Amino acid sequence: MRGEFERSEESLEFERIWRALPRTGGRLVPFLSDFLPEKAPHFLSDLVLLEVDAVRPPYLKVRLAGHALFERTRFEMAGTDYATYLPEQYRPGAVRSADVMVCRPCGLWQIMPFYKPDAAAQFVEITCLPLLGKAGRKPMLLTLVKDHGRAQLSAPPVQSLMVDTAFTYTYLDIGAGVPLLEEEEQAGTYSIAL
């Protein structure tokens, strides 16, 4: 099952929109202020903006969550730590991946199961790309979250929301290469090439 997924056209279009954002001073990563929501209106309800802090919680603070995510979860995720929705054993890996994306920098595409109370498991397709904050602000991940079909998995009992480890993933090269597995395990050791 892990190899049965392909990247959707929506994910590819989202990456094209991100790549078209202006960059100054030869930077690989645009500023958050360079992303104008009106340039991608059909994605707005599926966007999540995560603030990354690999040192202390909230590690992956949800700054913005589109309406479609609210419809899926039935609660407001803005202000929460996305890492808390993962099983505890996967949280350090998720934080390392986010750190890799903002420090190398690179993007990430993945398919992961999504569980909510009294509902069937759902696969979601995640496409994350980094954004810079202005001076004094933490880096961000602009994330597209799209439904990818029902998962034929037995859903564990959950109180609110749980996302599981990715069934498949790949880093996206945005100009600084992609990390090898050994590098990912040493996240935080890169020089920032933003």
Salt bridges, closest charged atoms under 4 A:
GLU9 OE2 - ARG16 NH2 2.37
GLU10 OE2 - LYS146 NZ 3.31
GLU13 OE2 - HIS42 NE2 2.86
GLU15 OE1 - ARG7 NH2 2.69
GLU15 OE2 - ARG19 NH2 2.79
ASP46 OD1 - ARG72 NH2 3.31
ASP46 OD2 - LYS146 NZ 2.81
GLU51 OE2 - ARG63 NE 3.34
GLU51 OE2 - ARG137 NH2 3.88
ASP53 OD2 - LYS138 NZ 3.83
GLU71 OE2 - HIS67 NE2 3.13
GLU71 OE1 - ARG74 NH1 3.38
ASP147 OD1 - ARG72 NE 2.75
GLU183 OE2 - ARG104 NH2 2.73
